[in-house]
Amino acid sequence: RREVEEETGIKLGALTEHVATTNDYMASEAKHYVTIFMRARVDSWAEARNLEPHKCKGWTWWTWEQVAALPQSRLFMPVVHLLDEKLFDPRS
């Protein structure tokens, strides 16, 4: 919750849920990530602000179907693995 608020200004409620973990090695960058994906409810009026413009170009709301339809080259490797390995279904 703290990271979301620091990066977007959105305050999450108490209910958060772990939905998946991916193990990602990026050979081109010689980096290894263990990425933990969490789900939380957000008020419909919540608007993300870019509080770290030196790290992030901006925030946009996307549906899960829109994300899944993007070419893999536009996605962060952990999201590619989340989709490919079918680790998360937001409808469940």
N, CA, C and O atoms as a printed pandas DataFrame, in Angstrom:
     atom_number atom_name residue_name chain_id  residue_number  x_coord  y_coord  z_coord
0              1         N          ARG        A               1    0.824   -1.195    0.000
1              2        CA          ARG        A               1    0.000    0.000    0.000
2              3         C          ARG        A               1    0.864    1.253    0.000
3              4         O          ARG        A               1    0.548    2.236   -0.670
4              5         N          ARG        A               2    1.946    1.211    0.749
5              6        CA          ARG        A               2    2.823    2.381    0.844
6              7         C          ARG        A               2    3.392    2.732   -0.527
7              8         O          ARG        A               2    3.417    3.904   -0.902
8              9         N          GLU        A               3    3.852    1.729   -1.278
9             10        CA          GLU        A               3    4.439    1.990   -2.602
10            11         C          GLU        A               3    3.416    2.617   -3.544
11            12         O          GLU        A               3    3.736    3.559   -4.269
12            13         N          VAL        A               4    2.202    2.106   -3.538
13            14        CA          VAL        A               4    1.155    2.658   -4.416
14            15         C          VAL        A               4    0.917    4.118   -4.083
15            16         O          VAL        A               4    0.830    4.956   -4.980
16            17         N          GLU        A               5    0.812    4.428   -2.806
17            18        CA          GLU        A               5    0.577    5.817   -2.415
18            19         C          GLU        A               5    1.764    6.710   -2.770
19            20         O          GLU        A               5    1.573    7.831   -3.243
20            21         N          GLU        A               6    2.984    6.225   -2.547
21            22        CA          GLU        A               6    4.174    7.025   -2.868
22            23         C          GLU        A               6    4.289    7.311   -4.364
23            24         O          GLU        A               6    4.717    8.398   -4.753
24            25         N          GLU        A               7    3.916    6.357   -5.198
25            26        CA          GLU        A               7    4.107    6.499   -6.637
26            27         C          GLU        A               7    2.915    7.102   -7.371
27            28         O          GLU        A               7    3.077    7.685   -8.443
28            29         N          THR        A               8    1.694    6.962   -6.791
29            30        CA          THR        A               8    0.491    7.411   -7.501
30            31         C          THR        A               8   -0.386    8.378   -6.725
31            32         O          THR        A               8   -1.239    9.048   -7.307
32            33         N          GLY        A               9   -0.183    8.456   -5.414
33            34        CA          GLY        A               9   -1.049    9.280   -4.585
34            35         C          GLY        A               9   -2.359    8.606   -4.221
35            36         O          GLY        A               9   -3.188    9.206   -3.538
36            37         N          ILE        A              10   -2.564    7.370   -4.663
37            38        CA          ILE        A              10   -3.804    6.644   -4.361
38            39         C          ILE        A              10   -3.636    5.891   -3.043
39            40         O          ILE        A              10   -2.675    5.146   -2.857
40            41         N          LYS        A              11   -4.581    6.098   -2.140
41            42        CA          LYS        A              11   -4.577    5.392   -0.863
42            43         C          LYS        A              11   -5.457    4.151   -0.998
43            44         O          LYS        A              11   -6.650    4.245   -1.283
44            45         N          LEU        A              12   -4.843    2.989   -0.788
45            46        CA          LEU        A              12   -5.588    1.735   -0.870
46            47         C          LEU        A              12   -6.208    1.428    0.481
47            48         O          LEU        A              12   -5.679    1.805    1.526
48            49         N          GLY        A              13   -7.341    0.735    0.442
49            50        CA          GLY        A              13   -7.977    0.286    1.663
50            51         C          GLY        A              13   -7.201   -0.859    2.284
51            52         O          GLY        A              13   -6.140   -1.237    1.787
52            53         N          ALA        A              14   -7.716   -1.405    3.349
53            54        CA          ALA        A              14   -7.027   -2.461    4.081
54            55         C          ALA        A              14   -6.988   -3.775    3.312
55            56         O          ALA        A              14   -6.094   -4.591    3.534
56            57         N          LEU        A              15   -7.943   -3.993    2.413
57            58        CA          LEU        A              15   -8.039   -5.272    1.723
58            59         C          LEU        A              15   -7.137   -5.301    0.495
59            60         O          LEU        A              15   -7.402   -4.616   -0.493
60            61         N          THR        A              16   -6.079   -6.089    0.557
61            62        CA          THR        A              16   -5.231   -6.366   -0.598
62            63         C          THR        A              16   -5.054   -7.874   -0.654
63            64         O          THR        A              16   -5.174   -8.561    0.361
64            65         N          GLU        A              17   -4.766   -8.386   -1.851
65            66        CA          GLU        A              17   -4.673   -9.828   -2.028
66            67         C          GLU        A              17   -3.504  -10.167   -2.940
67            68         O          GLU        A              17   -3.355   -9.578   -4.011
68            69         N          HIS        A              18   -2.675  -11.116   -2.516
69            70        CA          HIS        A              18   -1.601  -11.620   -3.366
70            71         C          HIS        A              18   -2.242  -12.490   -4.447
71            72         O          HIS        A              18   -3.027  -13.386   -4.138
72            73         N          VAL        A              19   -1.910  -12.228   -5.714
73            74        CA          VAL        A              19   -2.504  -13.019   -6.803
74            75         C          VAL        A              19   -1.483  -13.834   -7.583
75            76         O          VAL        A              19   -1.847  -14.840   -8.193
76            77         N          ALA        A              20   -0.213  -13.431   -7.582
77            78        CA          ALA        A              20    0.792  -14.202   -8.331
78            79         C          ALA        A              20    2.187  -13.687   -8.000
79            80         O          ALA        A              20    2.366  -12.564   -7.530
80            81         N          THR        A              21    3.159  -14.538   -8.258
81            82        CA          THR        A              21    4.570  -14.169   -8.167
82            83         C          THR        A              21    5.263  -14.716   -9.402
83            84         O          THR        A              21    5.064  -15.877   -9.762
84            85         N          THR        A              22    6.072  -13.895  -10.054
85            86        CA          THR        A              22    6.822  -14.349  -11.220
86            87         C          THR        A              22    8.315  -14.259  -10.944
87            88         O          THR        A              22    8.774  -13.409  -10.182
88            89         N          ASN        A              23    9.055  -15.148  -11.576
89            90        CA          ASN        A              23   10.508  -15.201  -11.451
90            91         C          ASN        A              23   11.060  -14.826  -12.823
91            92         O          ASN        A              23   10.908  -15.591  -13.775
92            93         N          ASP        A              24   11.691  -13.676  -12.938
93            94        CA          ASP        A              24   12.014  -13.104  -14.243
94            95         C          ASP        A              24   13.487  -12.760  -14.381
95            96         O          ASP        A              24   14.010  -11.908  -13.662
96            97         N          TYR        A              25   14.147  -13.434  -15.312
97            98        CA          TYR        A              25   15.532  -13.085  -15.631
98            99         C          TYR        A              25   15.533  -12.349  -16.961
99           100         O          TYR        A              25   14.996  -12.845  -17.952
100          101         N          MET        A              26   16.133  -11.174  -16.982
101          102        CA          MET        A              26   16.219  -10.371  -18.200
102          103         C          MET        A              26   17.666  -10.357  -18.666
103          104         O          MET        A              26   18.480   -9.559  -18.201
104          105         N          ALA        A              27   17.969  -11.261  -19.596
105          106        CA          ALA        A              27   19.347  -11.446  -20.056
106          107         C          ALA        A              27   19.932  -10.173  -20.650
107          108         O          ALA        A              27   21.105   -9.872  -20.427
108          109         N          SER        A              28   19.138   -9.425  -21.398
109          110        CA          SER        A              28   19.656   -8.218  -22.047
110          111         C          SER        A              28   20.138   -7.175  -21.040
111          112         O          SER        A              28   21.017   -6.369  -21.347
112          113         N          GLU        A              29   19.563   -7.193  -19.840
113          114        CA          GLU        A              29   19.943   -6.241  -18.801
114          115         C          GLU        A              29   20.760   -6.890  -17.690
115          116         O          GLU        A              29   21.219   -6.217  -16.767
116          117         N          ALA        A              30   20.935   -8.216  -17.791
117          118        CA          ALA        A              30   21.605   -8.985  -16.737
118          119         C          ALA        A              30   20.977   -8.703  -15.371
119          120         O          ALA        A              30   21.675   -8.487  -14.380
120          121         N          LYS        A              31   19.635   -8.709  -15.343
121          122        CA          LYS        A              31   18.903   -8.452  -14.095
122          123         C          LYS        A              31   17.932   -9.591  -13.821
123          124         O          LYS        A              31   17.392  -10.211  -14.737
124          125         N          HIS        A              32   17.727   -9.845  -12.546
125          126        CA          HIS        A              32   16.765  -10.850  -12.103
126          127         C          HIS        A              32   15.749  -10.172  -11.195
127          128         O          HIS        A              32   16.116   -9.458  -10.262
128          129         N          TYR        A              33   14.478  -10.398  -11.474
129          130        CA          TYR        A              33   13.398   -9.841  -10.663
130          131         C          TYR        A              33   12.537  -10.969  -10.125
131          132         O          TYR        A              33   12.268  -11.934  -10.840
132          133         N          VAL        A              34   12.107  -10.866   -8.897
133          134        CA          VAL        A              34   11.010  -11.651   -8.366
134          135         C          VAL        A              34    9.898  -10.632   -8.155
135          136         O          VAL        A              34    9.994   -9.761   -7.291
136          137         N          THR        A              35    8.847  -10.751   -8.953
137          138        CA          THR        A              35    7.786   -9.748   -8.956
138          139         C          THR        A              35    6.549  -10.304   -8.267
139          140         O          THR        A              35    6.058  -11.376   -8.621
140          141         N          ILE        A              36    6.054   -9.574   -7.291
141          142        CA          ILE        A              36    4.865   -9.964   -6.542
142          143         C          ILE        A              36    3.705   -9.102   -7.030
143          144         O          ILE        A              36    3.756   -7.875   -6.953
144          145         N          PHE        A              37    2.660   -9.757   -7.532
145          146        CA          PHE        A              37    1.468   -9.057   -8.022
146          147         C          PHE        A              37    0.392   -9.096   -6.947
147          148         O          PHE        A              37    0.072  -10.152   -6.400
148          149         N          MET        A              38   -0.158   -7.924   -6.658
149          150        CA          MET        A              38   -1.207   -7.785   -5.655
150          151         C          MET        A              38   -2.452   -7.191   -6.308
151          152         O          MET        A              38   -2.360   -6.481   -7.308
152          153         N          ARG        A              39   -3.603   -7.487   -5.738
153          154        CA          ARG        A              39   -4.858   -6.893   -6.194
154          155         C          ARG        A              39   -5.458   -6.106   -5.036
155          156         O          ARG        A              39   -5.413   -6.526   -3.880
156          157         N          ALA        A              40   -6.023   -4.946   -5.385
157          158        CA          ALA        A              40   -6.671   -4.111   -4.376
158          159         C          ALA        A              40   -7.844   -3.389   -5.024
159          160         O          ALA        A              40   -7.854   -3.180   -6.237
160          161         N          ARG        A              41   -8.798   -3.021   -4.246
161          162        CA          ARG        A              41   -9.930   -2.226   -4.740
162          163         C          ARG        A              41   -9.562   -0.751   -4.653
163          164         O          ARG        A              41   -8.904   -0.308   -3.712
164          165         N          VAL        A              42  -10.002   -0.006   -5.657
165          166        CA          VAL        A              42   -9.742    1.434   -5.725
166          167         C          VAL        A              42  -11.064    2.124   -5.989
167          168         O          VAL        A              42  -11.861    1.645   -6.796
168          169         N          ASP        A              43  -11.309    3.233   -5.326
169          170        CA          ASP        A              43  -12.529    3.999   -5.586
170          171         C          ASP        A              43  -12.589    4.382   -7.060
171          172         O          ASP        A              43  -11.562    4.691   -7.664
172          173         N          SER        A              44  -13.775    4.363   -7.637
173          174        CA          SER        A              44  -13.933    4.648   -9.069
174          175         C          SER        A              44  -13.496    6.065   -9.431
175          176         O          SER        A              44  -13.172    6.328  -10.589
176          177         N          TRP        A              45  -13.481    6.971   -8.475
177          178        CA          TRP        A              45  -13.090    8.356   -8.747
178          179         C          TRP        A              45  -11.588    8.578   -8.578
179          180         O          TRP        A              45  -11.088    9.667   -8.859
180          181         N          ALA        A              46  -10.860    7.541   -8.114
181          182        CA          ALA        A              46   -9.418    7.695   -7.860
182          183         C          ALA        A              46   -8.670    8.014   -9.157
183          184         O          ALA        A              46   -8.884    7.371  -10.185
184          185         N          GLU        A              47   -7.820    8.982   -9.095
185          186        CA          GLU        A              47   -7.016    9.384  -10.255
186          187         C          GLU        A              47   -5.543    9.288   -9.876
187          188         O          GLU        A              47   -5.082    9.953   -8.949
188          189         N          ALA        A              48   -4.814    8.448  -10.610
189          190        CA          ALA        A              48   -3.384    8.279  -10.335
190          191         C          ALA        A              48   -2.625    9.529  -10.775
191          192         O          ALA        A              48   -2.876   10.078  -11.848
192          193         N          ARG        A              49   -1.698    9.965   -9.931
193          194        CA          ARG        A              49   -0.815   11.085  -10.265
194          195         C          ARG        A              49    0.603   10.555  -10.409
195          196         O          ARG        A              49    0.980    9.611   -9.714
196          197         N          ASN        A              50    1.374   11.130  -11.278
197          198        CA          ASN        A              50    2.751   10.707  -11.475
198          199         C          ASN        A              50    3.635   11.437  -10.470
199          200         O          ASN        A              50    4.094   12.552  -10.721
200          201         N          LEU        A              51    3.868   10.791   -9.326
201          202        CA          LEU        A              51    4.648   11.405   -8.259
202          203         C          LEU        A              51    6.136   11.093   -8.371
203          204         O          LEU        A              51    6.931   11.576   -7.565
204          205         N          GLU        A              52    6.518   10.291   -9.361
205          206        CA          GLU        A              52    7.928    9.978   -9.616
206          207         C          GLU        A              52    8.233   10.143  -11.105
207          208         O          GLU        A              52    8.567    9.167  -11.777
208          209         N          PRO        A              53    8.122   11.361  -11.624
209          210        CA          PRO        A              53    8.293   11.557  -13.074
210          211         C          PRO        A              53    9.688   11.202  -13.577
211          212         O          PRO        A              53    9.866   10.965  -14.771
212          213         N          HIS        A              54   10.672   11.162  -12.694
213          214        CA          HIS        A              54   12.023   10.764  -13.102
214          215         C          HIS        A              54   12.123    9.252  -13.308
215          216         O          HIS        A              54   13.112    8.774  -13.864
216          217         N          LYS        A              55   11.098    8.479  -12.862
217          218        CA          LYS        A              55   11.084    7.028  -13.012
218          219         C          LYS        A              55    9.956    6.533  -13.911
219          220         O          LYS        A              55   10.009    5.409  -14.410
220          221         N          CYS        A              56    8.937    7.364  -14.121
221          222        CA          CYS        A              56    7.718    6.899  -14.778
222          223         C          CYS        A              56    7.205    7.960  -15.745
223          224         O          CYS        A              56    7.167    9.144  -15.409
224          225         N          LYS        A              57    6.811    7.540  -16.944
225          226        CA          LYS        A              57    6.274    8.489  -17.935
226          227         C          LYS        A              57    4.853    8.923  -17.589
227          228         O          LYS        A              57    4.435   10.016  -17.971
228          229         N          GLY        A              58    4.112    8.092  -16.879
229          230        CA          GLY        A              58    2.748    8.447  -16.513
230          231         C          GLY        A              58    1.915    7.218  -16.199
231          232         O          GLY        A              58    2.393    6.089  -16.311
232          233         N          TRP        A              59    0.673    7.440  -15.806
233          234        CA          TRP        A              59   -0.255    6.369  -15.447
234          235         C          TRP        A              59   -1.503    6.459  -16.316
235          236         O          TRP        A              59   -1.985    7.551  -16.618
236          237         N          THR        A              60   -2.017    5.307  -16.711
237          238        CA          THR        A              60   -3.246    5.211  -17.493
238          239         C          THR        A              60   -4.020    3.981  -17.018
239          240         O          THR        A              60   -3.425    2.938  -16.748
240          241         N          TRP        A              61   -5.341    4.102  -16.917
241          242        CA          TRP        A              61   -6.170    2.948  -16.573
242          243         C          TRP        A              61   -6.406    2.116  -17.831
243          244         O          TRP        A              61   -6.772    2.659  -18.873
244          245         N          TRP        A              62   -6.197    0.794  -17.739
245          246        CA          TRP        A              62   -6.423   -0.140  -18.835
246          247         C          TRP        A              62   -7.257   -1.304  -18.307
247          248         O          TRP        A              62   -7.140   -1.678  -17.140
248          249         N          THR        A              63   -8.092   -1.871  -19.162
249          250        CA          THR        A              63   -8.776   -3.109  -18.776
250          251         C          THR        A              63   -7.792   -4.256  -18.938
251          252         O          THR        A              63   -6.798   -4.132  -19.653
252          253         N          TRP        A              64   -8.069   -5.368  -18.276
253          254        CA          TRP        A              64   -7.206   -6.541  -18.396
254          255         C          TRP        A              64   -7.163   -7.021  -19.852
255          256         O          TRP        A              64   -6.115   -7.450  -20.335
256          257         N          GLU        A              65   -8.286   -6.949  -20.537
257          258        CA          GLU        A              65   -8.344   -7.374  -21.940
258          259         C          GLU        A              65   -7.462   -6.494  -22.820
259          260         O          GLU        A              65   -6.820   -6.992  -23.744
260          261         N          GLN        A              66   -7.422   -5.194  -22.543
261          262        CA          GLN        A              66   -6.559   -4.280  -23.305
262          263         C          GLN        A              66   -5.082   -4.604  -23.078
263          264         O          GLN        A              66   -4.290   -4.594  -24.021
264          265         N          VAL        A              67   -4.716   -4.887  -21.848
265          266        CA          VAL        A              67   -3.328   -5.245  -21.546
266          267         C          VAL        A              67   -2.959   -6.542  -22.259
267          268         O          VAL        A              67   -1.899   -6.632  -22.879
268          269         N          ALA        A              68   -3.827   -7.542  -22.172
269          270        CA          ALA        A              68   -3.548   -8.842  -22.789
270          271         C          ALA        A              68   -3.429   -8.741  -24.308
271          272         O          ALA        A              68   -2.751   -9.563  -24.925
272          273         N          ALA        A              69   -4.073   -7.751  -24.917
273          274        CA          ALA        A              69   -4.040   -7.597  -26.378
274          275         C          ALA        A              69   -2.792   -6.860  -26.871
275          276         O          ALA        A              69   -2.521   -6.849  -28.072
276          277         N          LEU        A              70   -2.040   -6.253  -25.978
277          278        CA          LEU        A              70   -0.840   -5.518  -26.394
278          279         C          LEU        A              70    0.249   -6.479  -26.863
279          280         O          LEU        A              70    0.324   -7.609  -26.380
280          281         N          PRO        A              71    1.097   -6.042  -27.804
281          282        CA          PRO        A              71    2.238   -6.877  -28.177
282          283         C          PRO        A              71    3.176   -7.040  -26.981
283          284         O          PRO        A              71    3.359   -6.112  -26.193
284          285         N          GLN        A              72    3.764   -8.222  -26.855
285          286        CA          GLN        A              72    4.653   -8.471  -25.719
286          287         C          GLN        A              72    5.791   -7.463  -25.634
287          288         O          GLN        A              72    6.287   -7.177  -24.545
288          289         N          SER        A              73    6.204   -6.929  -26.765
289          290        CA          SER        A              73    7.321   -5.968  -26.771
290          291         C          SER        A              73    6.984   -4.684  -26.009
291          292         O          SER        A              73    7.888   -3.934  -25.641
292          293         N          ARG        A              74    5.694   -4.422  -25.768
293          294        CA          ARG        A              74    5.287   -3.211  -25.036
294          295         C          ARG        A              74    5.090   -3.466  -23.546
295          296         O          ARG        A              74    4.806   -2.536  -22.790
296          297         N          LEU        A              75    5.237   -4.719  -23.118
297          298        CA          LEU        A              75    4.961   -5.079  -21.731
298          299         C          LEU        A              75    6.243   -5.347  -20.952
299          300         O          LEU        A              75    7.234   -5.810  -21.517
300          301         N          PHE        A              76    6.222   -5.057  -19.661
301          302        CA          PHE        A              76    7.307   -5.396  -18.746
302          303         C          PHE        A              76    7.341   -6.921  -18.635
303          304         O          PHE        A              76    6.292   -7.554  -18.513
304          305         N          MET        A              77    8.530   -7.516  -18.675
305          306        CA          MET        A              77    8.668   -8.972  -18.704
306          307         C          MET        A              77    7.837   -9.700  -17.646
307          308         O          MET        A              77    7.238  -10.725  -17.973
308          309         N          PRO        A              78    7.766   -9.231  -16.399
309          310        CA          PRO        A              78    6.912   -9.927  -15.431
310          311         C          PRO        A              78    5.436   -9.985  -15.858
311          312         O          PRO        A              78    4.753  -10.964  -15.558
312          313         N          VAL        A              79    4.940   -8.968  -16.541
313          314        CA          VAL        A              79    3.553   -8.994  -17.015
314          315         C          VAL        A              79    3.412  -10.016  -18.144
315          316         O          VAL        A              79    2.397  -10.708  -18.223
316          317         N          VAL        A              80    4.411  -10.119  -19.010
317          318        CA          VAL        A              80    4.404  -11.146  -20.065
318          319         C          VAL        A              80    4.289  -12.527  -19.416
319          320         O          VAL        A              80    3.475  -13.347  -19.841
320          321         N          HIS        A              81    5.097  -12.783  -18.397
321          322        CA          HIS        A              81    5.048  -14.086  -17.725
322          323         C          HIS        A              81    3.708  -14.305  -17.024
323          324         O          HIS        A              81    3.179  -15.416  -17.038
324          325         N          LEU        A              82    3.165  -13.272  -16.419
325          326        CA          LEU        A              82    1.864  -13.367  -15.757
326          327         C          LEU        A              82    0.792  -13.807  -16.756
327          328         O          LEU        A              82   -0.046  -14.655  -16.450
328          329         N          LEU        A              83    0.831  -13.220  -17.954
329          330        CA          LEU        A              83   -0.136  -13.569  -19.000
330          331         C          LEU        A              83    0.138  -14.949  -19.584
331          332         O          LEU        A              83   -0.775  -15.769  -19.677
332          333         N          ASP        A              84    1.387  -15.220  -19.981
333          334        CA          ASP        A              84    1.736  -16.484  -20.627
334          335         C          ASP        A              84    1.467  -17.692  -19.732
335          336         O          ASP        A              84    0.997  -18.733  -20.193
336          337         N          GLU        A              85    1.771  -17.536  -18.452
337          338        CA          GLU        A              85    1.625  -18.658  -17.526
338          339         C          GLU        A              85    0.223  -18.730  -16.917
339          340         O          GLU        A              85   -0.059  -19.587  -16.080
340          341         N          LYS        A              86   -0.655  -17.810  -17.353
341          342        CA          LYS        A              86   -2.041  -17.771  -16.877
342          343         C          LYS        A              86   -2.111  -17.842  -15.341
343          344         O          LYS        A              86   -2.866  -18.624  -14.763
344          345         N          LEU        A              87   -1.296  -16.994  -14.714
345          346        CA          LEU        A              87   -1.207  -16.976  -13.263
346          347         C          LEU        A              87   -2.307  -16.158  -12.595
347          348         O          LEU        A              87   -2.515  -16.253  -11.386
348          349         N          PHE        A              88   -3.009  -15.355  -13.389
349          350        CA          PHE        A              88   -4.002  -14.456  -12.807
350          351         C          PHE        A              88   -5.151  -14.252  -13.769
351          352         O          PHE        A              88   -4.946  -13.996  -14.956
352          353         N          ASP        A              89   -6.356  -14.365  -13.253
353          354        CA          ASP        A              89   -7.564  -14.048  -14.010
354          355         C          ASP        A              89   -8.374  -13.075  -13.158
355          356         O          ASP        A              89   -8.896  -13.462  -12.113
356          357         N          PRO        A              90   -8.487  -11.819  -13.590
357          358        CA          PRO        A              90   -9.165  -10.811  -12.759
358          359         C          PRO        A              90  -10.641  -11.100  -12.558
359          360         O          PRO        A              90  -11.264  -10.507  -11.678
360          361         N          ARG        A              91  -11.214  -11.987  -13.342
361          362        CA          ARG        A              91  -12.636  -12.307  -13.205
362          363         C          ARG        A              91  -12.882  -13.325  -12.101
363          364         O          ARG        A              91  -14.030  -13.567  -11.726
364          365         N          SER        A              92  -11.807  -13.931  -11.572
365          366        CA          SER        A              92  -12.004  -14.956  -10.541
366          367         C          SER        A              92  -12.024  -14.344   -9.158
367          368         O          SER        A              92  -12.181  -15.058   -8.168
